[in-house]
Amino acid sequence: MGERITGHTELIGLIAYPIRHSSSPAMHNEAFAKLGLDYAYLAFEVDNDTLEDTIKGFRAMKVRGSNVSMPNKTVVHKYLDKVSEAAELCGAVNTIVNDNGVLTGHITDGVGYMEALKDAGIDVIGKKMTIVGAGGAATAIEIQAALDGVAEISIFNKKDQFYARAEQTVKDINERTKCKATLYDLADLDKLKEEIADSYIFTNATGMGMKPLEGQTYIPDPSFLRPDLIVTDVVYSPRETALLKMAKEVGCKTMNGLGMMLFQGAAAFKLFTGKDMPIEHMKEVLDIKY
């Protein structure tokens, strides 16, 4: 990278906590190098307490943009000038673009997830999905899946601070799309098993399975799964979570979060640079296989 840094190099960031495990810096910097673009992408450990100051710093330093991950996705909009329609609908931002001092928030998680499914040869259109999660990434996936034509979505979440957000997501999906969405308490394991039983795909859209929850899963035992069920996880570090390991042992087709990371990153890359990310090259670099 040292050979690429110049006095004109523009900075793009990634703000989250924790974030040192992320593959995004390697992915974006490799794509910049491949296309000969004068940008550098760095990760910064930022939580809610330092988020406002960070955004002020980005504005002051004319940083071109930044990706945003947990725990900042659902609060960073407060410090921006505007958000896209999709980000407003999802109540979350994962990409910030700085256009001459005007900071705009976007959300690319949902598009990234749906594109990753297509790339893996998985067709969920017209079918039923059961998904765990109501945070920023989960909401984006649920909204995009409904917009793209998934017929039915059963959403499970703990009755925590995100439950009200999930209730709003269900309302928005049922009122604005042709998809039927229903929300359930994740504590009701009998219902979770019942909904998974007639679903085409089951998705974990939470941080369960990554540090500090590595080795854990919301699925109590393999009887919740069946060989013809597709099981996906937004977590990509580790590449095989406890959920995916269990699913593979049952015989399910599985997909980890690397594909989603790549395709949501590609959408952000286009917003930052105006260029298409070299997808096939990046799949080789990231060793993405289905």
MIPA-641023 format. One line per 3 residues: their letters; for each residue x, y, z of N, C-alpha, C, O. Coordinates in pm, whole numbers. Example, Ala and Ser with C-alpha at 12.3 -4.5 7.8 and 13.67 -1.06 7.14 Angstrom:
! MIPA-641023
as> 1319/-569/780/1230/-450/780/1320/-330/780/1424/-332/846 ~ 1285/-225/708/1367/-106/714/1290/3/787/1341/114/804
END
This chain:
! MIPA-641023
mge> 82/-121/0/0/0/0/86/126/0/45/229/-53 ~ 207/119/60/291/236/71/318/301/-63/328/424/-71 ~ 331/222/-169/356/276/-301/235/352/-355/249/434/-446
rit> 117/325/-301/-3/390/-351/-37/519/-278/-108/603/-332 ~ 13/536/-155/-22/655/-77/47/778/-133/169/779/-150 ~ -32/881/-162/21/1007/-215/-38/1122/-136/-118/1102/-44
ght> 1/1242/-173/-58/1360/-110/-202/1381/-150/-271/1466/-93 ~ -248/1305/-248/-386/1318/-296/-476/1203/-250/-596/1203/-277 ~ -418/1105/-181/-494/988/-138/-609/1028/-47/-591/1102/50
eli> -729/978/-80/-847/1006/2/-872/891/99/-852/774/66 ~ -918/927/218/-941/828/323/-1087/784/328/-1179/865/318 ~ -1105/653/342/-1237/595/368/-1222/511/495/-1123/439/510
gli> -1319/520/584/-1307/454/712/-1409/343/733/-1498/320/651 ~ -1392/276/844/-1487/177/894/-1494/198/1044/-1393/185/1113 ~ -1611/230/1096/-1624/260/1238/-1718/161/1306/-1833/145/1267
ayp> -1664/93/1408/-1741/-9/1481/-1662/-48/1605/-1547/-8/1622 ~ -1726/-127/1690/-1655/-182/1806/-1719/-313/1849/-1838/-314/1883 ~ -1645/-425/1849/-1505/-439/1804/-1499/-444/1652/-1601/-466/1587
irh> -1380/-425/1595/-1370/-423/1449/-1239/-480/1396/-1225/-493/1274 ~ -1143/-515/1482/-1013/-560/1433/-1021/-692/1355/-928/-726/1281 ~ -1132/-766/1369/-1149/-892/1297/-1192/-871/1153/-1192/-966/1074
sss> -1230/-749/1116/-1297/-723/989/-1209/-751/868/-1089/-722/869 ~ -1270/-806/763/-1202/-828/636/-1223/-711/540/-1166/-710/431 ~ -1305/-613/579/-1337/-502/490/-1216/-420/447/-1206/-386/329
pam> -1122/-386/539/-1006/-308/492/-925/-381/384/-888/-320/284 ~ -899/-509/404/-825/-586/304/-901/-590/172/-840/-578/65 ~ -1033/-607/179/-1114/-616/59/-1112/-485/-19/-1083/-485/-139
hne> -1141/-375/47/-1148/-247/-23/-1011/-203/-74/-1000/-157/-187 ~ -907/-218/8/-773/-175/-37/-724/-258/-155/-656/-205/-244 ~ -756/-387/-157/-721/-470/-271/-795/-424/-396/-738/-420/-505
afa> -923/-389/-380/-1003/-342/-495/-950/-208/-545/-945/-186/-666 ~ -911/-117/-454/-853/10/-496/-726/-14/-577/-706/46/-683 ~ -640/-104/-526/-514/-133/-595/-540/-195/-732/-474/-160/-830
klg> -635/-287/-737/-666/-355/-864/-710/-256/-971/-675/-269/-1088 ~ -788/-155/-929/-841/-57/-1024/-754/68/-1034/-785/158/-1113 ~ -647/75/-956/-558/192/-961/-622/318/-905/-597/428/-956
ldy> -704/304/-801/-772/419/-741/-694/471/-621/-639/392/-544 ~ -690/603/-605/-608/666/-501/-690/686/-373/-719/798/-333 ~ -725/574/-309/-797/575/-183/-726/480/-85/-654/390/-127
ayl> -747/503/44/-701/410/148/-816/388/245/-887/482/281 ~ -833/263/288/-946/225/374/-890/173/506/-812/78/509 ~ -931/237/616/-880/201/749/-995/175/847/-1102/236/836
afe> -971/84/942/-1070/53/1045/-1040/132/1171/-925/144/1212 ~ -1146/185/1235/-1133/261/1358/-1229/204/1462/-1348/188/1436 ~ -1177/174/1581/-1263/123/1687/-1337/239/1752/-1279/317/1828
vdn> -1465/250/1719/-1550/361/1764/-1679/302/1817/-1743/221/1750 ~ -1720/343/1937/-1849/301/1990/-1941/422/2001/-1906/531/1955 ~ -2057/405/2060/-2154/514/2068/-2101/636/2142/-2140/748/2111
dtl> -2014/615/2240/-1963/726/2321/-1873/821/2242/-1867/940/2272 ~ -1803/769/2143/-1711/851/2065/-1759/876/1922/-1688/935/1841 ~ -1881/830/1892/-1932/837/1755/-1949/981/1705/-1907/1013/1595
edt> -2011/1066/1785/-2036/1203/1741/-1906/1275/1709/-1896/1342/1606 ~ -1806/1263/1795/-1677/1327/1770/-1611/1271/1645/-1547/1345/1570 ~ -1626/1141/1622/-1567/1080/1503/-1628/1137/1376/-1555/1169/1282
ikg> -1760/1150/1372/-1827/1204/1254/-1786/1350/1233/-1766/1393/1119 ~ -1773/1426/1340/-1725/1565/1328/-1584/1567/1268/-1552/1652/1185 ~ -1501/1472/1313/-1365/1464/1260/-1363/1428/1113/-1285/1485/1037
fra> -1449/1335/1072/-1457/1298/931/-1496/1419/845/-1441/1441/738 ~ -1591/1495/896/-1637/1612/822/-1523/1715/811/-1497/1770/704 ~ -1456/1739/923/-1348/1838/927/-1231/1800/837/-1169/1885/773
mkv> -1199/1669/834/-1084/1622/756/-1120/1589/610/-1034/1547/533 ~ -1248/1610/576/-1295/1582/440/-1273/1435/400/-1240/1404/285 ~ -1293/1346/498/-1289/1203/469/-1398/1171/366/-1511/1218/378
rgs> -1363/1092/265/-1457/1066/156/-1582/992/203/-1692/1015/152 ~ -1565/903/299/-1680/828/348/-1639/724/449/-1522/714/486 ~ -1735/648/493/-1707/544/593/-1815/438/591/-1932/467/567
nvs> -1773/317/618/-1870/213/651/-1895/217/801/-1812/266/878 ~ -2011/165/842/-2052/170/982/-2103/32/1021/-2185/-27/951 ~ -2054/-20/1134/-2106/-146/1184/-2146/-129/1329/-2143/-18/1383
mpn> -2185/-239/1393/-2236/-232/1530/-2129/-182/1625/-2011/-215/1608 ~ -2165/-103/1727/-2303/-72/1770/-2356/62/1717/-2445/122/1777 ~ -2300/109/1604/-2327/245/1559/-2434/259/1450/-2478/370/1421
ktv> -2476/147/1391/-2564/154/1274/-2695/227/1299/-2743/301/1214 ~ -2754/204/1415/-2888/258/1440/-2887/394/1507/-2993/450/1536 ~ -2769/450/1533/-2761/582/1599/-2685/686/1518/-2700/806/1544
vhk> -2604/645/1421/-2518/740/1350/-2597/842/1269/-2547/950/1240 ~ -2721/808/1231/-2801/901/1152/-2819/1037/1221/-2839/1138/1154 ~ -2812/1039/1354/-2830/1162/1430/-2724/1266/1398/-2746/1385/1419
yld> -2611/1223/1346/-2499/1313/1321/-2477/1339/1172/-2377/1400/1134 ~ -2570/1294/1088/-2558/1312/944/-2653/1420/894/-2743/1464/966 ~ -2631/1463/770/-2718/1566/712/-2846/1507/654/-2952/1570/659
kvs> -2836/1387/599/-2954/1321/544/-2927/1173/530/-2812/1128/536 ~ -3035/1095/511/-3021/951/488/-3105/913/367/-3203/979/334 ~ -3065/804/302/-3140/756/186/-3275/701/232/-3297/677/350
eaa> -3364/681/136/-3497/628/167/-3487/490/229/-3556/459/326 ~ -3398/407/173/-3382/271/226/-3329/274/369/-3375/197/454 ~ -3234/362/397/-3178/372/532/-3284/421/630/-3290/374/744
elc> -3366/512/586/-3473/562/673/-3573/451/704/-3618/437/817 ~ -3607/373/602/-3702/264/620/-3647/157/713/-3720/98/792 ~ -3516/132/702/-3453/30/786/-3417/81/925/-3396/2/1017
gav> -3411/213/941/-3370/269/1069/-3224/242/1099/-3185/232/1215 ~ -3143/229/994/-3001/198/1013/-2919/250/895/-2968/264/784 ~ -2793/278/924/-2698/326/824/-2572/241/833/-2519/219/942
nti> -2523/193/718/-2395/122/719/-2291/184/626/-2178/136/618 ~ -2331/290/556/-2239/358/465/-2265/508/469/-2379/553/454 ~ -2158/586/489/-2168/731/488/-2086/784/371/-1971/744/354
vnd> -2144/873/292/-2073/935/181/-2066/1085/206/-2167/1149/236 ~ -1946/1139/192/-1922/1283/212/-1910/1351/77/-1809/1335/9 ~ -2011/1425/39/-2010/1500/-87/-1994/1649/-55/-2091/1719/-29
ngv> -1869/1694/-58/-1838/1835/-32/-1898/1885/99/-1956/1993/106 ~ -1883/1804/203/-1927/1844/336/-2068/1801/372/-2109/1817/487 ~ -2142/1747/277/-2277/1696/304/-2267/1545/327/-2228/1470/237
ltg> -2301/1501/448/-2289/1360/484/-2424/1289/468/-2523/1326/531 ~ -2425/1188/382/-2547/1113/354/-2529/968/399/-2428/905/368 ~ -2628/916/471/-2625/778/518/-2701/686/424/-2810/718/379
hit> -2642/572/396/-2704/470/311/-2703/336/385/-2636/321/486 ~ -2779/240/333/-2776/103/387/-2759/7/271/-2838/9/176 ~ -2655/-77/276/-2630/-171/167/-2636/-317/214/-2616/-408/134
dgv> -2664/-340/342/-2665/-476/397/-2768/-566/329/-2737/-680/294 ~ -2888/-515/311/-2994/-598/253/-2964/-638/110/-2980/-754/72 ~ -2919/-541/31/-2879/-569/-107/-2765/-670/-109/-2764/-762/-189
gym> -2668/-650/-17/-2554/-741/-10/-2596/-884/19/-2546/-978/-44 ~ -2687/-901/113/-2734/-1036/149/-2806/-1102/31/-2779/-1217/-2 ~ -2897/-1028/-31/-2974/-1086/-141/-2886/-1117/-261/-2907/-1219/-328
eal> -2787/-1033/-289/-2694/-1059/-399/-2608/-1181/-369/-2576/-1259/-459 ~ -2569/-1197/-242/-2489/-1313/-204/-2568/-1442/-224/-2512/-1542/-270 ~ -2696/-1441/-189/-2781/-1559/-212/-2783/-1594/-361/-2765/-1710/-398
kda> -2806/-1494/-446/-2810/-1518/-591/-2678/-1576/-639/-2674/-1669/-719 ~ -2569/-1520/-589/-2436/-1562/-631/-2410/-1708/-590/-2336/-1780/-657 ~ -2471/-1749/-478/-2455/-1886/-429/-2557/-1982/-492/-2560/-2101/-458
gid> -2640/-1931/-584/-2738/-2015/-651/-2861/-2046/-567/-2928/-2146/-588 ~ -2890/-1958/-470/-3004/-1977/-381/-3117/-1882/-422/-3097/-1760/-424 ~ -3232/-1935/-455/-3346/-1855/-500/-3456/-1853/-394/-3530/-1950/-378
vig> -3466/-1742/-321/-3565/-1733/-213/-3693/-1662/-256/-3787/-1650/-177 ~ -3697/-1615/-378/-3814/-1539/-424/-3937/-1629/-426/-3935/-1739/-480 ~ -4045/-1579/-365/-4169/-1655/-359/-4172/-1761/-250/-4266/-1841/-244
kkm> -4071/-1762/-165/-4060/-1865/-62/-4064/-1803/78/-4075/-1682/93 ~ -4055/-1890/180/-4064/-1844/318/-3927/-1843/385/-3847/-1935/369 ~ -3901/-1737/459/-3778/-1720/534/-3809/-1707/682/-3903/-1636/721
tiv> -3731/-1774/766/-3734/-1749/910/-3599/-1689/945/-3494/-1740/906 ~ -3601/-1580/1020/-3480/-1504/1049/-3477/-1460/1194/-3580/-1423/1250 ~ -3360/-1463/1255/-3341/-1413/1390/-3269/-1280/1383/-3162/-1269/1322
gag> -3328/-1178/1446/-3261/-1049/1453/-3351/-933/1421/-3445/-945/1343 ~ -3322/-818/1485/-3398/-697/1461/-3309/-573/1465/-3357/-461/1473 ~ -3177/-595/1459/-3083/-485/1456/-3070/-428/1316/-3154/-454/1230
gaa> -2966/-350/1293/-2949/-283/1165/-2938/-376/1047/-3011/-360/949 ~ -2847/-474/1054/-2829/-567/942/-2953/-653/922/-2997/-675/809 ~ -3010/-702/1031/-3129/-788/1022/-3245/-714/956/-3312/-767/867
tai> -3268/-590/1000/-3379/-512/944/-3359/-487/796/-3454/-496/718 ~ -3236/-457/756/-3206/-433/615/-3233/-558/532/-3288/-549/422 ~ -3195/-673/584/-3220/-799/513/-3370/-824/501/-3419/-860/394
eiq> -3443/-803/610/-3587/-829/610/-3660/-738/512/-3746/-783/436 ~ -3625/-610/513/-3689/-514/422/-3656/-548/277/-3746/-552/192 ~ -3529/-573/249/-3488/-601/110/-3547/-732/60/-3590/-742/-55
aal> -3550/-833/147/-3609/-961/108/-3756/-944/70/-3803/-1001/-28 ~ -3827/-865/149/-3968/-840/121/-3985/-763/-10/-4073/-796/-90 ~ -3902/-661/-31/-3910/-582/-154/-3877/-666/-277/-3934/-645/-384
dgv> -3785/-760/-261/-3741/-841/-375/-3839/-952/-410/-3832/-1009/-519 ~ -3931/-985/-318/-4033/-1084/-352/-4035/-1210/-269/-4099/-1308/-308 ~ -3967/-1212/-154/-3984/-1324/-62/-4129/-1323/-15/-4181/-1218/22
aei> -4195/-1438/-15/-4339/-1443/9/-4377/-1424/155/-4478/-1360/185 ~ -4296/-1480/245/-4331/-1477/388/-4204/-1472/471/-4106/-1541/441 ~ -4206/-1391/577/-4091/-1380/666/-4139/-1392/810/-4223/-1315/855
sif> -4083/-1489/882/-4108/-1502/1026/-3984/-1449/1098/-3875/-1503/1084 ~ -4003/-1342/1175/-3893/-1275/1243/-3897/-1311/1392/-4001/-1300/1456 ~ -3784/-1353/1444/-3771/-1383/1587/-3669/-1290/1649/-3563/-1265/1592
nkk> -3703/-1238/1767/-3608/-1153/1839/-3639/-1157/1988/-3754/-1177/2029 ~ -3535/-1137/2067/-3556/-1122/2211/-3641/-999/2237/-3644/-907/2155 ~ -3708/-996/2349/-3784/-876/2386/-3688/-776/2452/-3695/-750/2572
dqf> -3600/-722/2367/-3500/-626/2413/-3526/-491/2351/-3638/-463/2308 ~ -3424/-405/2346/-3442/-270/2294/-3473/-266/2145/-3518/-163/2094 ~ -3451/-378/2073/-3477/-382/1930/-3616/-436/1896/-3655/-435/1780
yar> -3691/-483/1995/-3819/-548/1967/-3919/-450/1905/-3992/-485/1812 ~ -3922/-327/1956/-4014/-227/1899/-3977/-197/1754/-4065/-175/1671 ~ -3846/-197/1725/-3801/-177/1587/-3853/-290/1498/-3894/-267/1384
aeq> -3850/-412/1552/-3900/-527/1476/-4050/-515/1450/-4098/-550/1343 ~ -4123/-465/1549/-4267/-445/1530/-4294/-345/1418/-4386/-364/1338 ~ -4213/-240/1411/-4227/-141/1304/-4189/-202/1169/-4253/-174/1068
tvk> -4085/-285/1168/-4043/-350/1044/-4154/-438/989/-4182/-435/869 ~ -4218/-515/1076/-4329/-601/1034/-4443/-516/978/-4502/-550/875 ~ -4472/-406/1044/-4578/-316/997/-4545/-260/859/-4630/-258/770
din> -4420/-214/841/-4378/-158/713/-4384/-262/602/-4430/-232/491 ~ -4338/-383/630/-4340/-488/528/-4482/-522/488/-4513/-534/369 ~ -4569/-537/586/-4708/-576/556/-4785/-466/485/-4875/-494/406
ert> -4750/-341/511/-4822/-229/449/-4764/-188/314/-4837/-139/229 ~ -4634/-209/294/-4568/-155/175/-4525/-260/73/-4482/-225/-37 ~ -4534/-387/108/-4494/-491/14/-4601/-599/9/-4700/-594/83
kck> -4581/-697/-78/-4673/-810/-89/-4633/-926/1/-4699/-1030/3 ~ -4526/-907/76/-4477/-1011/166/-4557/-1010/297/-4598/-904/344 ~ -4578/-1128/353/-4643/-1140/484/-4535/-1157/591/-4458/-1253/587
atl> -4529/-1064/686/-4429/-1070/793/-4497/-1088/928/-4603/-1031/953 ~ -4435/-1168/1014/-4486/-1193/1149/-4370/-1192/1246/-4262/-1242/1216 ~ -4393/-1133/1364/-4289/-1124/1466/-4320/-1217/1583/-4434/-1226/1628
ydl> -4215/-1288/1631/-4230/-1378/1744/-4118/-1353/1846/-4011/-1302/1814 ~ -4148/-1391/1970/-4050/-1382/2077/-3951/-1498/2061/-3992/-1614/2052 ~ -3823/-1467/2058/-3721/-1570/2042/-3720/-1670/2158/-3669/-1781/2144
adl> -3776/-1630/2271/-3783/-1722/2386/-3878/-1838/2362/-3870/-1939/2432 ~ -3966/-1825/2264/-4063/-1931/2232/-3998/-2029/2134/-4018/-2020/2013 ~ -3922/-2122/2187/-3847/-2215/2104/-3937/-2311/2028/-3902/-2355/1918
dkl> -4051/-2345/2084/-4145/-2432/2013/-4193/-2365/1884/-4204/-2428/1779 ~ -4221/-2236/1894/-4266/-2161/1776/-4153/-2147/1675/-4175/-2155/1554 ~ -4032/-2124/1724/-3917/-2114/1634/-3901/-2244/1555/-3880/-2240/1433
kee> -3911/-2356/1623/-3899/-2486/1556/-4009/-2505/1453/-3986/-2556/1344 ~ -4130/-2463/1489/-4246/-2476/1400/-4228/-2392/1273/-4257/-2439/1163 ~ -4181/-2269/1290/-4165/-2180/1174/-4050/-2226/1084/-4062/-2219/962
iad> -3942/-2271/1143/-3831/-2321/1063/-3874/-2443/982/-3828/-2464/870 ~ -3964/-2524/1040/-4005/-2650/978/-4067/-2631/840/-4052/-2718/754 ~ -4137/-2518/817/-4196/-2499/684/-4133/-2380/611/-4197/-2318/526
syi> -4009/-2349/644/-3935/-2243/576/-3837/-2302/475/-3788/-2414/493 ~ -3809/-2227/372/-3709/-2265/272/-3569/-2233/322/-3473/-2302/290 ~ -3560/-2124/403/-3429/-2076/447/-3438/-2024/590/-3537/-1962/629
ftn> -3334/-2050/668/-3323/-1996/804/-3196/-1913/812/-3089/-1956/768 ~ -3209/-1793/870/-3096/-1700/875/-3073/-1646/1014/-3167/-1601/1081 ~ -2948/-1650/1058/-2909/-1577/1178/-2854/-1442/1134/-2751/-1436/1067
atg> -2923/-1335/1171/-2882/-1200/1133/-2842/-1120/1256/-2865/-999/1264 ~ -2781/-1189/1353/-2731/-1125/1475/-2582/-1157/1489/-2524/-1227/1406 ~ -2521/-1104/1595/-2381/-1132/1622/-2358/-1263/1693/-2244/-1296/1726
mgm> -2463/-1339/1718/-2447/-1470/1783/-2355/-1559/1700/-2378/-1580/1581 ~ -2252/-1610/1765/-2156/-1695/1694/-2021/-1632/1674/-1922/-1702/1648 ~ -2014/-1497/1685/-1885/-1429/1677/-1843/-1383/1816/-1926/-1379/1908
kpl> -1717/-1349/1833/-1669/-1304/1963/-1753/-1188/2014/-1785/-1099/1936 ~ -1792/-1185/2143/-1756/-1282/2249/-1854/-1399/2261/-1853/-1469/2362 ~ -1936/-1421/2160/-2037/-1528/2164/-1998/-1645/2075/-2084/-1724/2035
egq> -1870/-1657/2042/-1822/-1765/1956/-1856/-1900/2017/-1841/-1922/2137 ~ -1902/-1991/1932/-1938/-2125/1978/-2081/-2138/2025/-2124/-2246/2064 ~ -2156/-2026/2022/-2295/-2030/2068/-2391/-2015/1950/-2355/-1964/1844
tyi> -2514/-2062/1970/-2618/-2051/1868/-2754/-2047/1935/-2773/-2098/2046 ~ -2850/-1985/1866/-2986/-1981/1919/-3059/-2113/1898/-3163/-2136/1960 ~ -3006/-2201/1814/-3070/-2329/1786/-3024/-2432/1889/-2906/-2466/1893
pdp> -3115/-2482/1972/-3075/-2570/2083/-3018/-2705/2041/-2928/-2757/2106 ~ -3071/-2761/1930/-3025/-2894/1888/-3059/-2916/1741/-3139/-2841/1684 ~ -2998/-3017/1678/-3016/-3039/1534/-3158/-3072/1491/-3188/-3065/1372
sfl> -3247/-3107/1585/-3384/-3142/1545/-3459/-3022/1488/-3564/-3040/1425 ~ -3408/-2901/1508/-3470/-2780/1452/-3443/-2769/1301/-3510/-2693/1231 ~ -3347/-2845/1252/-3303/-2835/1113/-3337/-2962/1037/-3369/-3065/1097
rpd> -3329/-2954/904/-3354/-3071/818/-3265/-3058/694/-3225/-2947/660 ~ -3234/-3167/627/-3137/-3163/518/-3170/-3068/403/-3079/-3010/343 ~ -3300/-3050/371/-3333/-2964/258/-3352/-2817/298/-3393/-2736/215
liv> -3323/-2783/422/-3328/-2644/468/-3197/-2574/433/-3090/-2631/449 ~ -3205/-2451/386/-3085/-2370/364/-3062/-2287/489/-3155/-2224/540 ~ -2940/-2285/539/-2906/-2213/661/-2796/-2112/632/-2690/-2149/581
tdv> -2821/-1985/663/-2722/-1881/638/-2696/-1801/766/-2778/-1796/856 ~ -2579/-1740/770/-2536/-1664/887/-2469/-1536/839/-2389/-1541/745 ~ -2498/-1423/900/-2432/-1298/860/-2291/-1291/918/-2211/-1208/873
vys> -2259/-1374/1016/-2126/-1376/1076/-2026/-1440/979/-2056/-1542/917 ~ -1907/-1379/965/-1804/-1439/879/-1672/-1461/952/-1576/-1511/894 ~ -1666/-1424/1078/-1548/-1452/1160/-1597/-1504/1294/-1638/-1426/1379
pre> -1593/-1636/1315/-1532/-1739/1231/-1614/-1770/1106/-1733/-1739/1098 ~ -1549/-1830/1008/-1617/-1862/884/-1725/-1969/904/-1826/-1969/835 ~ -1702/-2059/999/-1804/-2160/1031/-1846/-2142/1176/-1774/-2181/1268
tal> -1962/-2083/1196/-2017/-2064/1330/-2072/-2196/1383/-2081/-2295/1309 ~ -2108/-2196/1510/-2170/-2316/1568/-2297/-2352/1493/-2326/-2470/1474 ~ -2374/-2252/1452/-2497/-2277/1375/-2465/-2347/1243/-2526/-2448/1210
lkm> -2369/-2294/1168/-2336/-2352/1038/-2276/-2491/1052/-2300/-2578/968 ~ -2198/-2512/1156/-2141/-2645/1180/-2252/-2746/1205/-2251/-2856/1149 ~ -2349/-2709/1289/-2463/-2797/1316/-2541/-2825/1189/-2580/-2938/1162
ake> -2563/-2718/1109/-2640/-2732/986/-2571/-2826/886/-2636/-2908/822 ~ -2439/-2813/875/-2365/-2901/783/-2374/-3046/827/-2384/-3136/744 ~ -2371/-3069/958/-2381/-3205/1009/-2518/-3267/979/-2530/-3388/961
vgc> -2621/-3182/972/-2756/-3228/938/-2768/-3255/788/-2850/-3335/744 ~ -2683/-3185/709/-2688/-3200/564/-2742/-3079/491/-2770/-3087/371 ~ -2758/-2967/562/-2811/-2845/502/-2707/-2778/412/-2587/-2787/437
ktm> -2754/-2710/309/-2669/-2617/234/-2652/-2494/321/-2749/-2445/379 ~ -2529/-2443/332/-2503/-2331/421/-2431/-2218/348/-2368/-2239/244 ~ -2440/-2098/406/-2368/-1982/354/-2331/-1892/472/-2419/-1854/549
ngl> -2203/-1859/486/-2164/-1767/593/-2175/-1622/545/-2225/-1597/436 ~ -2127/-1528/627/-2147/-1387/598/-2048/-1325/502/-2058/-1206/474 ~ -1951/-1403/451/-1850/-1344/363/-1910/-1290/233/-1873/-1182/188
gmm> -2003/-1364/175/-2066/-1318/51/-2142/-1189/72/-2134/-1097/-9 ~ -2217/-1183/182/-2289/-1060/215/-2191/-946/236/-2215/-835/189 ~ -2081/-972/308/-1980/-870/330/-1924/-818/198/-1904/-697/181
lfq> -1899/-911/104/-1847/-871/-26/-1946/-784/-104/-1910/-677/-154 ~ -2069/-829/-113/-2165/-758/-198/-2217/-629/-135/-2246/-533/-207 ~ -2230/-625/-1/-2265/-496/59/-2148/-400/44/-2167/-280/26
gaa> -2025/-456/51/-1906/-373/30/-1897/-321/-112/-1855/-208/-135 ~ -1938/-405/-207/-1937/-363/-347/-2033/-248/-371/-2003/-155/-447 ~ -2149/-253/-307/-2247/-144/-320/-2192/-16/-258/-2209/93/-313
afk> -2125/-28/-141/-2063/88/-78/-1949/141/-162/-1933/262/-176 ~ -1869/51/-218/-1756/87/-305/-1804/175/-420/-1739/275/-455 ~ -1918/137/-478/-1973/216/-590/-2015/355/-542/-1997/453/-614
lft> -2071/363/-421/-2111/494/-366/-1988/581/-340/-1992/702/-365 ~ -1880/520/-289/-1759/596/-258/-1686/643/-383/-1641/758/-390 ~ -1673/554/-482/-1582/578/-594/-1649/600/-730/-1588/654/-822
gkd> -1775/556/-741/-1841/562/-871/-1801/447/-963/-1844/442/-1078 ~ -1718/355/-911/-1669/243/-991/-1727/110/-939/-1766/100/-823 ~ -1732/10/-1026/-1775/-124/-986/-1658/-199/-924/-1548/-201/-979
mpi> -1682/-261/-810/-1578/-344/-748/-1551/-466/-837/-1645/-523/-892 ~ -1425/-507/-853/-1394/-628/-932/-1433/-755/-855/-1350/-815/-788 ~ -1559/-793/-866/-1616/-899/-782/-1544/-1032/-793/-1509/-1092/-691
ehm> -1521/-1080/-914/-1459/-1211/-929/-1318/-1213/-871/-1277/-1312/-811 ~ -1244/-1106/-890/-1111/-1095/-831/-1119/-1099/-679/-1039/-1166/-614 ~ -1216/-1028/-624/-1229/-1020/-479/-1273/-1155/-420/-1234/-1189/-309
kev> -1354/-1231/-494/-1393/-1363/-445/-1272/-1454/-434/-1263/-1536/-342 ~ -1178/-1441/-527/-1054/-1520/-520/-970/-1475/-400/-917/-1558/-326 ~ -957/-1343/-383/-876/-1290/-274/-931/-1332/-138/-856/-1370/-49
ldi> -1064/-1324/-123/-1129/-1355/4/-1155/-1505/20/-1202/-1550/125 ~ -1124/-1582/-84/-1146/-1727/-81/-1291/-1760/-49/-1321/-1839/40 ~ -1380/-1697/-124/-1524/-1722/-108/-1564/-1838/-197/-1553/-1831/-319
ky> -1611/-1944/-133/-1656/-2063/-206/-1791/-2104/-149/-1818/-2086/-30 ~ -1876/-2160/-235/-2008/-2204/-191/-2016/-2356/-200/-2120/-2414/-167
END
